[in-house]
Amino acid sequence: MELPASEYCNFIRVGSIVISLFMPLILCLTVVVSVGVGVVTAYAAVIGILLACGHASQLRPAEVRPRLVLVPSQNHASGD
């Protein structure tokens, strides 16, 4: 069953209209998904680096310095 030439041309015309409507949608979705995957990957990489290197820079409990406290009689410097 073949289509007559006029109906075939209409079918082709409708097909190209549908493609021209869906192509920007497909392109936009591709860009959004690609950027989203890139952002999530970068975020995961930064979190991974911080978790891997963050513990080395923290003070250990044995190395904690004592708090400095001002003695009430020595709260100012005078020449007396």
PDB file of N, CA, C and O in Angstrom:
ATOM      1  N   MET A   1       0.833  -1.166   0.000  1.00  0.00           N
ATOM      2  CA  MET A   1       0.000   0.000   0.000  1.00  0.00           C
ATOM      3  C   MET A   1       0.890   1.245   0.000  1.00  0.00           C
ATOM      4  O   MET A   1       1.545   1.562   0.993  1.00  0.00           O
ATOM      5  N   GLU A   2       0.895   1.922  -1.110  1.00  0.00           N
ATOM      6  CA  GLU A   2       1.695   3.141  -1.238  1.00  0.00           C
ATOM      7  C   GLU A   2       0.799   4.355  -1.139  1.00  0.00           C
ATOM      8  O   GLU A   2      -0.376   4.322  -1.506  1.00  0.00           O
ATOM      9  N   LEU A   3       1.379   5.420  -0.637  1.00  0.00           N
ATOM     10  CA  LEU A   3       0.650   6.676  -0.548  1.00  0.00           C
ATOM     11  C   LEU A   3       0.737   7.414  -1.865  1.00  0.00           C
ATOM     12  O   LEU A   3       1.759   7.342  -2.548  1.00  0.00           O
ATOM     13  N   PRO A   4      -0.315   8.120  -2.231  1.00  0.00           N
ATOM     14  CA  PRO A   4      -0.217   8.976  -3.413  1.00  0.00           C
ATOM     15  C   PRO A   4       0.819  10.068  -3.172  1.00  0.00           C
ATOM     16  O   PRO A   4       1.169  10.358  -2.028  1.00  0.00           O
ATOM     17  N   ALA A   5       1.292  10.650  -4.217  1.00  0.00           N
ATOM     18  CA  ALA A   5       2.371  11.641  -4.124  1.00  0.00           C
ATOM     19  C   ALA A   5       1.986  12.825  -3.260  1.00  0.00           C
ATOM     20  O   ALA A   5       2.821  13.303  -2.492  1.00  0.00           O
ATOM     21  N   SER A   6       0.778  13.312  -3.347  1.00  0.00           N
ATOM     22  CA  SER A   6       0.375  14.482  -2.559  1.00  0.00           C
ATOM     23  C   SER A   6       0.320  14.149  -1.066  1.00  0.00           C
ATOM     24  O   SER A   6       0.730  14.960  -0.236  1.00  0.00           O
ATOM     25  N   GLU A   7      -0.186  12.953  -0.719  1.00  0.00           N
ATOM     26  CA  GLU A   7      -0.230  12.566   0.690  1.00  0.00           C
ATOM     27  C   GLU A   7       1.171  12.305   1.228  1.00  0.00           C
ATOM     28  O   GLU A   7       1.443  12.593   2.393  1.00  0.00           O
ATOM     29  N   TYR A   8       2.055  11.771   0.408  1.00  0.00           N
ATOM     30  CA  TYR A   8       3.430  11.520   0.806  1.00  0.00           C
ATOM     31  C   TYR A   8       4.131  12.838   1.125  1.00  0.00           C
ATOM     32  O   TYR A   8       4.871  12.928   2.105  1.00  0.00           O
ATOM     33  N   CYS A   9       3.903  13.851   0.308  1.00  0.00           N
ATOM     34  CA  CYS A   9       4.491  15.172   0.554  1.00  0.00           C
ATOM     35  C   CYS A   9       3.950  15.778   1.843  1.00  0.00           C
ATOM     36  O   CYS A   9       4.705  16.385   2.602  1.00  0.00           O
ATOM     37  N   ASN A  10       2.650  15.623   2.101  1.00  0.00           N
ATOM     38  CA  ASN A  10       2.074  16.109   3.350  1.00  0.00           C
ATOM     39  C   ASN A  10       2.674  15.375   4.555  1.00  0.00           C
ATOM     40  O   ASN A  10       2.939  15.986   5.590  1.00  0.00           O
ATOM     41  N   PHE A  11       2.887  14.049   4.411  1.00  0.00           N
ATOM     42  CA  PHE A  11       3.479  13.258   5.485  1.00  0.00           C
ATOM     43  C   PHE A  11       4.902  13.740   5.786  1.00  0.00           C
ATOM     44  O   PHE A  11       5.295  13.870   6.945  1.00  0.00           O
ATOM     45  N   ILE A  12       5.651  13.998   4.741  1.00  0.00           N
ATOM     46  CA  ILE A  12       7.023  14.496   4.906  1.00  0.00           C
ATOM     47  C   ILE A  12       7.004  15.879   5.552  1.00  0.00           C
ATOM     48  O   ILE A  12       7.818  16.159   6.432  1.00  0.00           O
ATOM     49  N   ARG A  13       6.099  16.732   5.132  1.00  0.00           N
ATOM     50  CA  ARG A  13       5.998  18.092   5.668  1.00  0.00           C
ATOM     51  C   ARG A  13       5.646  18.050   7.158  1.00  0.00           C
ATOM     52  O   ARG A  13       6.251  18.756   7.966  1.00  0.00           O
ATOM     53  N   VAL A  14       4.668  17.221   7.511  1.00  0.00           N
ATOM     54  CA  VAL A  14       4.271  17.089   8.926  1.00  0.00           C
ATOM     55  C   VAL A  14       5.426  16.514   9.734  1.00  0.00           C
ATOM     56  O   VAL A  14       5.669  16.949  10.860  1.00  0.00           O
ATOM     57  N   GLY A  15       6.130  15.555   9.183  1.00  0.00           N
ATOM     58  CA  GLY A  15       7.274  14.961   9.879  1.00  0.00           C
ATOM     59  C   GLY A  15       8.363  15.971  10.140  1.00  0.00           C
ATOM     60  O   GLY A  15       8.954  15.976  11.220  1.00  0.00           O
ATOM     61  N   SER A  16       8.645  16.832   9.173  1.00  0.00           N
ATOM     62  CA  SER A  16       9.690  17.838   9.381  1.00  0.00           C
ATOM     63  C   SER A  16       9.239  18.904  10.384  1.00  0.00           C
ATOM     64  O   SER A  16      10.069  19.468  11.096  1.00  0.00           O
ATOM     65  N   ILE A  17       7.937  19.183  10.446  1.00  0.00           N
ATOM     66  CA  ILE A  17       7.426  20.136  11.447  1.00  0.00           C
ATOM     67  C   ILE A  17       7.576  19.544  12.847  1.00  0.00           C
ATOM     68  O   ILE A  17       7.981  20.241  13.778  1.00  0.00           O
ATOM     69  N   VAL A  18       7.250  18.256  12.996  1.00  0.00           N
ATOM     70  CA  VAL A  18       7.371  17.590  14.300  1.00  0.00           C
ATOM     71  C   VAL A  18       8.834  17.556  14.731  1.00  0.00           C
ATOM     72  O   VAL A  18       9.148  17.822  15.892  1.00  0.00           O
ATOM     73  N   ILE A  19       9.714  17.235  13.814  1.00  0.00           N
ATOM     74  CA  ILE A  19      11.143  17.200  14.128  1.00  0.00           C
ATOM     75  C   ILE A  19      11.635  18.593  14.506  1.00  0.00           C
ATOM     76  O   ILE A  19      12.420  18.736  15.443  1.00  0.00           O
ATOM     77  N   SER A  20      11.188  19.614  13.793  1.00  0.00           N
ATOM     78  CA  SER A  20      11.642  20.969  14.100  1.00  0.00           C
ATOM     79  C   SER A  20      11.099  21.450  15.442  1.00  0.00           C
ATOM     80  O   SER A  20      11.695  22.333  16.059  1.00  0.00           O
ATOM     81  N   LEU A  21       9.982  20.889  15.909  1.00  0.00           N
ATOM     82  CA  LEU A  21       9.463  21.244  17.232  1.00  0.00           C
ATOM     83  C   LEU A  21      10.195  20.492  18.351  1.00  0.00           C
ATOM     84  O   LEU A  21      10.434  21.048  19.422  1.00  0.00           O
ATOM     85  N   PHE A  22      10.545  19.239  18.100  1.00  0.00           N
ATOM     86  CA  PHE A  22      11.194  18.443  19.135  1.00  0.00           C
ATOM     87  C   PHE A  22      12.694  18.670  19.239  1.00  0.00           C
ATOM     88  O   PHE A  22      13.273  18.423  20.296  1.00  0.00           O
ATOM     89  N   MET A  23      13.337  19.131  18.179  1.00  0.00           N
ATOM     90  CA  MET A  23      14.789  19.290  18.190  1.00  0.00           C
ATOM     91  C   MET A  23      15.257  20.296  19.247  1.00  0.00           C
ATOM     92  O   MET A  23      16.201  19.982  19.971  1.00  0.00           O
ATOM     93  N   PRO A  24      14.656  21.488  19.383  1.00  0.00           N
ATOM     94  CA  PRO A  24      15.105  22.396  20.459  1.00  0.00           C
ATOM     95  C   PRO A  24      14.864  21.817  21.855  1.00  0.00           C
ATOM     96  O   PRO A  24      15.663  22.044  22.764  1.00  0.00           O
ATOM     97  N   LEU A  25      13.775  21.077  22.030  1.00  0.00           N
ATOM     98  CA  LEU A  25      13.498  20.450  23.320  1.00  0.00           C
ATOM     99  C   LEU A  25      14.568  19.412  23.659  1.00  0.00           C
ATOM    100  O   LEU A  25      15.068  19.373  24.783  1.00  0.00           O
ATOM    101  N   ILE A  26      14.905  18.596  22.711  1.00  0.00           N
ATOM    102  CA  ILE A  26      15.934  17.578  22.917  1.00  0.00           C
ATOM    103  C   ILE A  26      17.280  18.232  23.194  1.00  0.00           C
ATOM    104  O   ILE A  26      18.009  17.789  24.082  1.00  0.00           O
ATOM    105  N   LEU A  27      17.616  19.267  22.456  1.00  0.00           N
ATOM    106  CA  LEU A  27      18.877  19.974  22.662  1.00  0.00           C
ATOM    107  C   LEU A  27      18.929  20.622  24.039  1.00  0.00           C
ATOM    108  O   LEU A  27      19.948  20.541  24.725  1.00  0.00           O
ATOM    109  N   CYS A  28      17.849  21.260  24.444  1.00  0.00           N
ATOM    110  CA  CYS A  28      17.784  21.916  25.752  1.00  0.00           C
ATOM    111  C   CYS A  28      17.913  20.892  26.871  1.00  0.00           C
ATOM    112  O   CYS A  28      18.661  21.112  27.824  1.00  0.00           O
ATOM    113  N   LEU A  29      17.197  19.782  26.770  1.00  0.00           N
ATOM    114  CA  LEU A  29      17.299  18.742  27.792  1.00  0.00           C
ATOM    115  C   LEU A  29      18.701  18.147  27.864  1.00  0.00           C
ATOM    116  O   LEU A  29      19.192  17.845  28.952  1.00  0.00           O
ATOM    117  N   THR A  30      19.346  17.978  26.718  1.00  0.00           N
ATOM    118  CA  THR A  30      20.710  17.457  26.692  1.00  0.00           C
ATOM    119  C   THR A  30      21.665  18.399  27.411  1.00  0.00           C
ATOM    120  O   THR A  30      22.509  17.957  28.190  1.00  0.00           O
ATOM    121  N   VAL A  31      21.534  19.691  27.152  1.00  0.00           N
ATOM    122  CA  VAL A  31      22.408  20.680  27.803  1.00  0.00           C
ATOM    123  C   VAL A  31      22.153  20.708  29.305  1.00  0.00           C
ATOM    124  O   VAL A  31      23.103  20.732  30.088  1.00  0.00           O
ATOM    125  N   VAL A  32      20.896  20.705  29.719  1.00  0.00           N
ATOM    126  CA  VAL A  32      20.569  20.761  31.153  1.00  0.00           C
ATOM    127  C   VAL A  32      21.102  19.524  31.870  1.00  0.00           C
ATOM    128  O   VAL A  32      21.672  19.637  32.955  1.00  0.00           O
ATOM    129  N   VAL A  33      20.923  18.357  31.281  1.00  0.00           N
ATOM    130  CA  VAL A  33      21.402  17.126  31.909  1.00  0.00           C
ATOM    131  C   VAL A  33      22.929  17.120  31.965  1.00  0.00           C
ATOM    132  O   VAL A  33      23.500  16.720  32.979  1.00  0.00           O
ATOM    133  N   SER A  34      23.590  17.547  30.914  1.00  0.00           N
ATOM    134  CA  SER A  34      25.055  17.567  30.896  1.00  0.00           C
ATOM    135  C   SER A  34      25.608  18.520  31.959  1.00  0.00           C
ATOM    136  O   SER A  34      26.538  18.167  32.685  1.00  0.00           O
ATOM    137  N   VAL A  35      25.047  19.705  32.050  1.00  0.00           N
ATOM    138  CA  VAL A  35      25.508  20.669  33.053  1.00  0.00           C
ATOM    139  C   VAL A  35      25.215  20.141  34.461  1.00  0.00           C
ATOM    140  O   VAL A  35      26.045  20.281  35.360  1.00  0.00           O
ATOM    141  N   GLY A  36      24.062  19.548  34.651  1.00  0.00           N
ATOM    142  CA  GLY A  36      23.718  18.989  35.960  1.00  0.00           C
ATOM    143  C   GLY A  36      24.673  17.884  36.379  1.00  0.00           C
ATOM    144  O   GLY A  36      25.107  17.846  37.531  1.00  0.00           O
ATOM    145  N   VAL A  37      25.003  16.991  35.469  1.00  0.00           N
ATOM    146  CA  VAL A  37      25.948  15.917  35.782  1.00  0.00           C
ATOM    147  C   VAL A  37      27.319  16.504  36.102  1.00  0.00           C
ATOM    148  O   VAL A  37      27.993  16.025  37.014  1.00  0.00           O
ATOM    149  N   GLY A  38      27.740  17.524  35.374  1.00  0.00           N
ATOM    150  CA  GLY A  38      29.025  18.164  35.650  1.00  0.00           C
ATOM    151  C   GLY A  38      29.065  18.820  37.019  1.00  0.00           C
ATOM    152  O   GLY A  38      30.063  18.712  37.731  1.00  0.00           O
ATOM    153  N   VAL A  39      27.992  19.496  37.390  1.00  0.00           N
ATOM    154  CA  VAL A  39      27.931  20.154  38.699  1.00  0.00           C
ATOM    155  C   VAL A  39      27.959  19.121  39.819  1.00  0.00           C
ATOM    156  O   VAL A  39      28.685  19.291  40.799  1.00  0.00           O
ATOM    157  N   VAL A  40      27.183  18.062  39.685  1.00  0.00           N
ATOM    158  CA  VAL A  40      27.152  17.021  40.719  1.00  0.00           C
ATOM    159  C   VAL A  40      28.513  16.338  40.833  1.00  0.00           C
ATOM    160  O   VAL A  40      28.961  16.036  41.940  1.00  0.00           O
ATOM    161  N   THR A  41      29.170  16.093  39.710  1.00  0.00           N
ATOM    162  CA  THR A  41      30.493  15.466  39.730  1.00  0.00           C
ATOM    163  C   THR A  41      31.517  16.363  40.403  1.00  0.00           C
ATOM    164  O   THR A  41      32.319  15.895  41.210  1.00  0.00           O
ATOM    165  N   ALA A  42      31.496  17.654  40.076  1.00  0.00           N
ATOM    166  CA  ALA A  42      32.429  18.591  40.705  1.00  0.00           C
ATOM    167  C   ALA A  42      32.169  18.696  42.204  1.00  0.00           C
ATOM    168  O   ALA A  42      33.114  18.732  42.991  1.00  0.00           O
ATOM    169  N   TYR A  43      30.908  18.745  42.607  1.00  0.00           N
ATOM    170  CA  TYR A  43      30.546  18.818  44.019  1.00  0.00           C
ATOM    171  C   TYR A  43      31.048  17.574  44.753  1.00  0.00           C
ATOM    172  O   TYR A  43      31.606  17.684  45.845  1.00  0.00           O
ATOM    173  N   ALA A  44      30.855  16.398  44.164  1.00  0.00           N
ATOM    174  CA  ALA A  44      31.317  15.156  44.781  1.00  0.00           C
ATOM    175  C   ALA A  44      32.838  15.129  44.888  1.00  0.00           C
ATOM    176  O   ALA A  44      33.379  14.641  45.880  1.00  0.00           O
ATOM    177  N   ALA A  45      33.532  15.647  43.875  1.00  0.00           N
ATOM    178  CA  ALA A  45      34.994  15.671  43.919  1.00  0.00           C
ATOM    179  C   ALA A  45      35.496  16.587  45.028  1.00  0.00           C
ATOM    180  O   ALA A  45      36.429  16.229  45.746  1.00  0.00           O
ATOM    181  N   VAL A  46      34.897  17.756  45.177  1.00  0.00           N
ATOM    182  CA  VAL A  46      35.314  18.684  46.230  1.00  0.00           C
ATOM    183  C   VAL A  46      35.037  18.091  47.607  1.00  0.00           C
ATOM    184  O   VAL A  46      35.886  18.176  48.495  1.00  0.00           O
ATOM    185  N   ILE A  47      33.874  17.498  47.799  1.00  0.00           N
ATOM    186  CA  ILE A  47      33.549  16.874  49.086  1.00  0.00           C
ATOM    187  C   ILE A  47      34.522  15.724  49.373  1.00  0.00           C
ATOM    188  O   ILE A  47      34.966  15.552  50.508  1.00  0.00           O
ATOM    189  N   GLY A  48      34.844  14.957  48.362  1.00  0.00           N
ATOM    190  CA  GLY A  48      35.801  13.855  48.548  1.00  0.00           C
ATOM    191  C   GLY A  48      37.176  14.351  48.941  1.00  0.00           C
ATOM    192  O   GLY A  48      37.817  13.773  49.819  1.00  0.00           O
ATOM    193  N   ILE A  49      37.637  15.414  48.304  1.00  0.00           N
ATOM    194  CA  ILE A  49      38.947  15.986  48.656  1.00  0.00           C
ATOM    195  C   ILE A  49      38.922  16.538  50.074  1.00  0.00           C
ATOM    196  O   ILE A  49      39.872  16.333  50.830  1.00  0.00           O
ATOM    197  N   LEU A  50      37.851  17.237  50.448  1.00  0.00           N
ATOM    198  CA  LEU A  50      37.760  17.776  51.802  1.00  0.00           C
ATOM    199  C   LEU A  50      37.714  16.666  52.851  1.00  0.00           C
ATOM    200  O   LEU A  50      38.334  16.793  53.906  1.00  0.00           O
ATOM    201  N   LEU A  51      37.005  15.604  52.582  1.00  0.00           N
ATOM    202  CA  LEU A  51      36.952  14.501  53.531  1.00  0.00           C
ATOM    203  C   LEU A  51      38.292  13.777  53.635  1.00  0.00           C
ATOM    204  O   LEU A  51      38.670  13.315  54.712  1.00  0.00           O
ATOM    205  N   ALA A  52      39.007  13.682  52.520  1.00  0.00           N
ATOM    206  CA  ALA A  52      40.291  12.975  52.533  1.00  0.00           C
ATOM    207  C   ALA A  52      41.380  13.790  53.216  1.00  0.00           C
ATOM    208  O   ALA A  52      42.205  13.233  53.940  1.00  0.00           O
ATOM    209  N   CYS A  53      41.394  15.084  52.999  1.00  0.00           N
ATOM    210  CA  CYS A  53      42.477  15.930  53.515  1.00  0.00           C
ATOM    211  C   CYS A  53      42.084  16.727  54.745  1.00  0.00           C
ATOM    212  O   CYS A  53      42.958  17.306  55.390  1.00  0.00           O
ATOM    213  N   GLY A  54      40.828  16.780  55.092  1.00  0.00           N
ATOM    214  CA  GLY A  54      40.383  17.611  56.197  1.00  0.00           C
ATOM    215  C   GLY A  54      40.848  17.116  57.547  1.00  0.00           C
ATOM    216  O   GLY A  54      41.122  17.928  58.430  1.00  0.00           O
ATOM    217  N   HIS A  55      40.947  15.811  57.739  1.00  0.00           N
ATOM    218  CA  HIS A  55      41.320  15.269  59.039  1.00  0.00           C
ATOM    219  C   HIS A  55      42.778  15.556  59.364  1.00  0.00           C
ATOM    220  O   HIS A  55      43.119  15.693  60.539  1.00  0.00           O
ATOM    221  N   ALA A  56      43.634  15.648  58.386  1.00  0.00           N
ATOM    222  CA  ALA A  56      45.054  15.888  58.639  1.00  0.00           C
ATOM    223  C   ALA A  56      45.303  17.293  59.177  1.00  0.00           C
ATOM    224  O   ALA A  56      46.277  17.510  59.898  1.00  0.00           O
ATOM    225  N   SER A  57      44.448  18.244  58.841  1.00  0.00           N
ATOM    226  CA  SER A  57      44.685  19.616  59.270  1.00  0.00           C
ATOM    227  C   SER A  57      44.060  19.934  60.623  1.00  0.00           C
ATOM    228  O   SER A  57      44.331  20.997  61.182  1.00  0.00           O
ATOM    229  N   GLN A  58      43.242  19.056  61.158  1.00  0.00           N
ATOM    230  CA  GLN A  58      42.604  19.310  62.447  1.00  0.00           C
ATOM    231  C   GLN A  58      43.555  18.969  63.589  1.00  0.00           C
ATOM    232  O   GLN A  58      44.371  18.055  63.479  1.00  0.00           O
ATOM    233  N   LEU A  59      43.440  19.719  64.695  1.00  0.00           N
ATOM    234  CA  LEU A  59      44.264  19.445  65.862  1.00  0.00           C
ATOM    235  C   LEU A  59      43.793  18.173  66.546  1.00  0.00           C
ATOM    236  O   LEU A  59      42.597  17.899  66.647  1.00  0.00           O
ATOM    237  N   ARG A  60      44.767  17.407  67.013  1.00  0.00           N
ATOM    238  CA  ARG A  60      44.419  16.211  67.770  1.00  0.00           C
ATOM    239  C   ARG A  60      44.192  16.615  69.223  1.00  0.00           C
ATOM    240  O   ARG A  60      44.750  17.623  69.658  1.00  0.00           O
ATOM    241  N   PRO A  61      43.406  15.880  69.979  1.00  0.00           N
ATOM    242  CA  PRO A  61      43.119  16.261  71.371  1.00  0.00           C
ATOM    243  C   PRO A  61      44.366  16.391  72.231  1.00  0.00           C
ATOM    244  O   PRO A  61      44.372  17.207  73.153  1.00  0.00           O
ATOM    245  N   ALA A  62      45.422  15.626  71.975  1.00  0.00           N
ATOM    246  CA  ALA A  62      46.639  15.715  72.778  1.00  0.00           C
ATOM    247  C   ALA A  62      47.411  16.995  72.492  1.00  0.00           C
ATOM    248  O   ALA A  62      48.209  17.423  73.326  1.00  0.00           O
ATOM    249  N   GLU A  63      47.198  17.610  71.353  1.00  0.00           N
ATOM    250  CA  GLU A  63      47.945  18.796  70.967  1.00  0.00           C
ATOM    251  C   GLU A  63      47.188  20.094  71.253  1.00  0.00           C
ATOM    252  O   GLU A  63      47.643  21.168  70.859  1.00  0.00           O
ATOM    253  N   VAL A  64      46.067  20.014  71.915  1.00  0.00           N
ATOM    254  CA  VAL A  64      45.270  21.204  72.178  1.00  0.00           C
ATOM    255  C   VAL A  64      46.003  22.071  73.194  1.00  0.00           C
ATOM    256  O   VAL A  64      46.433  21.577  74.237  1.00  0.00           O
ATOM    257  N   ARG A  65      46.148  23.349  72.898  1.00  0.00           N
ATOM    258  CA  ARG A  65      46.841  24.274  73.804  1.00  0.00           C
ATOM    259  C   ARG A  65      45.922  24.658  74.957  1.00  0.00           C
ATOM    260  O   ARG A  65      44.701  24.685  74.803  1.00  0.00           O
ATOM    261  N   PRO A  66      46.513  24.953  76.109  1.00  0.00           N
ATOM    262  CA  PRO A  66      45.681  25.426  77.217  1.00  0.00           C
ATOM    263  C   PRO A  66      45.164  26.831  76.935  1.00  0.00           C
ATOM    264  O   PRO A  66      45.806  27.604  76.224  1.00  0.00           O
ATOM    265  N   ARG A  67      44.021  27.155  77.486  1.00  0.00           N
ATOM    266  CA  ARG A  67      43.441  28.475  77.281  1.00  0.00           C
ATOM    267  C   ARG A  67      44.214  29.507  78.076  1.00  0.00           C
ATOM    268  O   ARG A  67      44.628  29.257  79.208  1.00  0.00           O
ATOM    269  N   LEU A  68      44.401  30.656  77.478  1.00  0.00           N
ATOM    270  CA  LEU A  68      45.068  31.757  78.162  1.00  0.00           C
ATOM    271  C   LEU A  68      44.035  32.525  78.983  1.00  0.00           C
ATOM    272  O   LEU A  68      42.953  32.849  78.494  1.00  0.00           O
ATOM    273  N   VAL A  69      44.386  32.811  80.236  1.00  0.00           N
ATOM    274  CA  VAL A  69      43.473  33.490  81.139  1.00  0.00           C
ATOM    275  C   VAL A  69      44.183  34.705  81.712  1.00  0.00           C
ATOM    276  O   VAL A  69      45.344  34.617  82.111  1.00  0.00           O
ATOM    277  N   LEU A  70      43.492  35.841  81.755  1.00  0.00           N
ATOM    278  CA  LEU A  70      44.066  37.027  82.363  1.00  0.00           C
ATOM    279  C   LEU A  70      43.889  36.963  83.883  1.00  0.00           C
ATOM    280  O   LEU A  70      42.809  36.657  84.389  1.00  0.00           O
ATOM    281  N   VAL A  71      44.965  37.255  84.585  1.00  0.00           N
ATOM    282  CA  VAL A  71      44.922  37.324  86.035  1.00  0.00           C
ATOM    283  C   VAL A  71      44.406  38.714  86.393  1.00  0.00           C
ATOM    284  O   VAL A  71      44.883  39.697  85.827  1.00  0.00           O
ATOM    285  N   PRO A  72      43.446  38.830  87.313  1.00  0.00           N
ATOM    286  CA  PRO A  72      42.833  40.148  87.597  1.00  0.00           C
ATOM    287  C   PRO A  72      43.845  41.223  88.007  1.00  0.00           C
ATOM    288  O   PRO A  72      43.628  42.397  87.708  1.00  0.00           O
ATOM    289  N   SER A  73      44.919  40.869  88.667  1.00  0.00           N
ATOM    290  CA  SER A  73      45.882  41.881  89.099  1.00  0.00           C
ATOM    291  C   SER A  73      46.822  42.284  87.966  1.00  0.00           C
ATOM    292  O   SER A  73      47.568  43.253  88.111  1.00  0.00           O
ATOM    293  N   GLN A  74      46.807  41.585  86.874  1.00  0.00           N
ATOM    294  CA  GLN A  74      47.721  41.888  85.764  1.00  0.00           C
ATOM    295  C   GLN A  74      46.945  42.207  84.496  1.00  0.00           C
ATOM    296  O   GLN A  74      47.319  41.769  83.408  1.00  0.00           O
ATOM    297  N   ASN A  75      45.882  42.957  84.630  1.00  0.00           N
ATOM    298  CA  ASN A  75      45.071  43.244  83.444  1.00  0.00           C
ATOM    299  C   ASN A  75      45.467  44.543  82.759  1.00  0.00           C
ATOM    300  O   ASN A  75      44.895  44.887  81.725  1.00  0.00           O
ATOM    301  N   HIS A  76      46.439  45.281  83.316  1.00  0.00           N
ATOM    302  CA  HIS A  76      46.926  46.468  82.640  1.00  0.00           C
ATOM    303  C   HIS A  76      48.425  46.608  82.878  1.00  0.00           C
ATOM    304  O   HIS A  76      48.964  46.075  83.847  1.00  0.00           O
ATOM    305  N   ALA A  77      49.075  47.317  81.998  1.00  0.00           N
ATOM    306  CA  ALA A  77      50.513  47.529  82.148  1.00  0.00           C
ATOM    307  C   ALA A  77      50.738  48.955  82.627  1.00  0.00           C
ATOM    308  O   ALA A  77      50.494  49.917  81.900  1.00  0.00           O
ATOM    309  N   SER A  78      51.200  49.070  83.844  1.00  0.00           N
ATOM    310  CA  SER A  78      51.501  50.399  84.357  1.00  0.00           C
ATOM    311  C   SER A  78      52.919  50.444  84.869  1.00  0.00           C
ATOM    312  O   SER A  78      53.516  49.401  85.136  1.00  0.00           O
ATOM    313  N   GLY A  79      53.450  51.590  85.007  1.00  0.00           N
ATOM    314  CA  GLY A  79      54.836  51.739  85.472  1.00  0.00           C
ATOM    315  C   GLY A  79      54.965  51.842  86.969  1.00  0.00           C
ATOM    316  O   GLY A  79      56.060  52.097  87.470  1.00  0.00           O
ATOM    317  N   ASP A  80      53.905  51.655  87.691  1.00  0.00           N
ATOM    318  CA  ASP A  80      53.962  51.796  89.159  1.00  0.00           C
ATOM    319  C   ASP A  80      54.690  50.654  89.803  1.00  0.00           C
ATOM    320  O   ASP A  80      54.826  50.620  91.026  1.00  0.00           O
TER     321      ASP A  80
END
